Amino acid sequence: MNLYFKVIKNIVVIEMFNLKLEKLEVSDSTDLLNVLHDAHKSNEKYRVHFKTAYVDKKIVEKHLQAMPTFAYRNKEGKLVSTISVDLPWIKDMKNLFLLPHINWFATDPEYKNLGYGKKIMNEVIKKYICCELKAPAVTLDTAINHPWLKYYYSSLGFLPIKRMRIVEDHESIYMIKILNKALLSPALVDIIKKYKYRSE
């Protein structure tokens, strides 16, 4: 590693160490809209069209009113990474397994491959979903035809659990991360086992 990249890497590590998790409010809708558009439109080259790449400000404001949404900002105040949690007990939320469900997960393209997404995912799961909500597990879904997202989530401890078509242009795969197996319902444990058996 040459000196330039070593210095840049050290700066990134220092910045990440100083990041503080922030819960977003409706007043942050423009910042959230910008990072979602910038991050998710880049997936179109894989012929994957996430609806978050085209949401408007009204939808973002409604989302922030309904869903806990967290973010990191850099030292200039720019939002660089974000994640939302769909709560299964909120009315009109489509939640397949009645568990907290991660969505609207995005990192500004300028900050990709630097660990910001992994850091915010792990921190929200640990501090909010596990410690505050006391949830036994958390789920997410992604496009199965995306070349690397499902492998990225697997590296963060998520297991595939169900395939289904949610939108017209791609099939999705639901994934689960178990936080406390003892609290999982027997029915869900059985679903996980059956899917693992079919996949092997």
C-alpha positions in Angstrom: 0.0 0.0 0.0 1.5 3.3 -1.0 1.7 6.3 1.3 -1.2 8.2 -0.4 -3.7 5.4 0.1 -2.4 4.6 3.6 -3.1 8.2 4.6 -6.6 8.2 3.0 -7.4 4.9 4.7 -6.3 6.3 8.1 -8.5 9.5 7.5 -11.5 7.3 6.8 -10.9 5.2 9.9 -10.7 8.3 12.0 -13.9 9.8 10.5 -15.8 6.5 10.9 -14.7 6.3 14.6 -16.2 9.8 15.2 -19.5 9.1 13.5 -22.6 9.5 15.6 -25.8 7.7 14.9 -28.6 10.2 14.3 -32.4 9.6 14.1 -33.8 11.5 11.2 -36.8 13.8 11.3 -39.2 15.0 8.6 -37.0 18.1 8.3 -34.3 15.9 7.0 -36.4 14.7 4.0 -34.3 16.5 1.4 -31.1 15.1 2.6 -32.6 11.6 2.7 -34.1 12.0 -0.8 -30.7 13.0 -2.3 -28.8 10.0 -0.9 -31.5 7.5 -1.8 -31.6 8.8 -5.4 -27.8 8.9 -5.8 -27.2 5.5 -4.2 -30.0 3.5 -5.8 -30.0 4.8 -9.3 -26.6 3.3 -9.7 -28.2 -0.1 -9.6 -29.9 0.4 -12.9 -26.8 -0.7 -14.7 -27.6 -4.2 -13.3 -31.2 -3.9 -14.6 -32.5 -3.6 -11.1 -34.9 -0.7 -10.4 -35.4 0.0 -6.7 -38.4 2.3 -6.1 -36.3 4.4 -3.7 -34.4 5.7 -6.8 -37.5 7.6 -7.8 -39.4 8.5 -4.6 -40.5 12.1 -4.3 -40.3 14.4 -1.2 -43.8 13.7 -0.1 -43.2 10.0 0.0 -40.0 10.5 1.9 -41.7 12.8 4.4 -44.5 10.2 5.0 -41.8 7.5 5.4 -40.0 9.5 8.0 -43.2 10.0 9.9 -43.9 6.3 10.0 -40.5 4.5 10.2 -37.5 5.0 12.5 -34.8 6.1 10.2 -31.1 6.5 11.1 -28.1 8.1 9.5 -24.5 9.2 9.6 -23.3 12.6 8.5 -19.8 13.6 7.7 -18.0 16.4 9.5 -19.5 18.9 7.0 -23.0 17.7 7.8 -23.7 15.8 4.6 -25.7 12.6 5.0 -23.5 9.8 3.9 -25.3 6.6 5.0 -28.9 5.8 6.1 -31.1 2.9 7.1 -34.8 2.5 8.1 -36.6 -0.1 10.2 -40.1 -1.2 9.3 -41.9 -2.0 12.5 -44.4 -4.9 12.1 -47.0 -3.4 14.4 -47.5 -0.2 12.4 -50.7 -0.2 10.4 -50.4 -0.6 6.6 -46.8 -1.9 6.8 -46.4 -5.0 4.7 -44.3 -7.3 6.9 -44.0 -10.9 5.9 -42.6 -12.4 9.1 -43.8 -9.9 11.8 -40.3 -8.9 12.6 -38.4 -5.6 12.3 -37.6 -5.3 8.6 -34.7 -3.2 7.3 -35.3 -1.0 4.2 -34.2 2.2 2.6 -30.6 1.2 3.2 -28.2 3.4 1.2 -24.8 4.9 1.2 -23.7 7.9 -0.8 -21.7 6.6 -3.8 -18.8 8.8 -2.9 -18.5 6.8 0.3 -19.1 3.3 -1.0 -16.7 0.4 -0.2 -15.4 2.3 2.9 -17.4 0.4 5.5 -20.1 3.1 6.3 -23.0 0.8 5.3 -21.7 -2.1 7.4 -21.1 0.2 10.4 -24.6 1.7 10.3 -26.2 -1.7 9.8 -24.4 -3.3 12.7 -25.0 -0.3 15.0 -28.7 0.0 14.3 -29.2 -3.8 14.8 -27.2 -3.8 18.0 -28.5 -0.6 19.7 -32.0 -0.3 18.3 -33.3 -3.6 17.1 -31.6 -5.9 19.6 -31.3 -3.7 22.7 -34.3 -1.4 22.4 -36.8 -3.5 20.5 -35.6 -6.8 22.1 -36.4 -8.5 18.7 -35.3 -12.1 18.2 -34.4 -11.5 14.6 -34.4 -8.9 11.8 -35.2 -9.3 8.1 -34.5 -7.5 4.8 -35.1 -8.2 1.2 -33.2 -7.5 -2.0 -33.2 -8.2 -5.7 -32.1 -11.8 -6.3 -30.7 -10.9 -9.7 -28.4 -8.1 -8.3 -24.8 -9.4 -8.7 -23.5 -8.8 -5.2 -26.1 -7.5 -2.7 -27.2 -10.9 -1.4 -23.6 -11.9 -0.8 -23.0 -8.6 1.0 -25.9 -9.2 3.3 -24.7 -12.8 3.9 -21.4 -11.4 5.0 -23.3 -9.4 7.6 -24.9 -12.5 9.0 -28.1 -12.7 7.1 -29.5 -16.0 5.9 -31.8 -16.5 2.9 -35.3 -17.5 4.0 -37.8 -17.0 1.1 -38.0 -16.0 -2.6 -40.9 -14.1 -3.9 -41.9 -11.5 -6.5 -42.7 -8.1 -4.9 -42.3 -5.9 -7.9 -42.6 -6.6 -11.6 -39.1 -6.2 -12.8 -37.3 -8.5 -10.4 -37.7 -11.4 -8.0 -36.7 -10.7 -4.4 -35.1 -12.8 -1.7 -36.0 -12.3 2.0 -33.1 -12.8 4.4 -33.0 -13.0 8.2 -30.4 -12.3 10.9 -31.1 -14.2 14.1 -30.4 -12.3 17.2 -31.9 -14.5 19.9 -32.8 -18.0 18.6 -34.5 -19.0 21.9 -37.2 -16.3 21.3 -38.0 -17.3 17.7 -41.3 -18.9 17.0 -41.2 -22.7 16.2 -43.0 -21.9 12.9 -40.3 -19.5 11.8 -37.5 -21.8 12.9 -39.1 -24.5 10.7 -39.3 -22.1 7.7 -35.6 -21.3 8.1 -34.6 -25.0 8.2 -36.8 -25.9 5.2 -35.3 -23.1 3.1 -31.8 -24.1 4.0 -32.5 -27.7 3.1 -34.0 -26.7 -0.3 -31.0 -24.5 -1.0 -28.4 -27.1 -0.3 
